Amino acid sequence: VQLQASGGGLVQAEGSLRLSCAASGAHFASYDMGWYRQAPGKQRELVASISRSIMTNYADSVKGRFTISRDNAKNTVYLQMNSLKPEDTAVYYCNANGLPYGLGDFWGQGTQVTVSS
């Protein structure tokens, strides 16, 4: 599976961004999808995930502000980010996790999100 993330950029605090991650090379609907982020000097952390049965899960720090969704017809997962805070600044990565189903685990290249105060 190849994953191409896009949509990052520079935004002021309280602004919004929508990240997209387009998948190719496999049956997208078979995978659980997730967005992770890694800030400088910190470990990569899960931001949000959406299973292939459309169950969602969010980190406490983004609940109520971020929304993950997927469009299986377009092989794309989205992360709508509202009310952004400077602490949301990080490189955001998308992940396709097929391990629970005997498939592989794949990562996109990352997209930078910078939130200025």
Order of alpha helices (4+ residues) and beta strands (2+ residues): beta-beta-beta-beta-beta-beta-beta-beta-beta-beta-beta
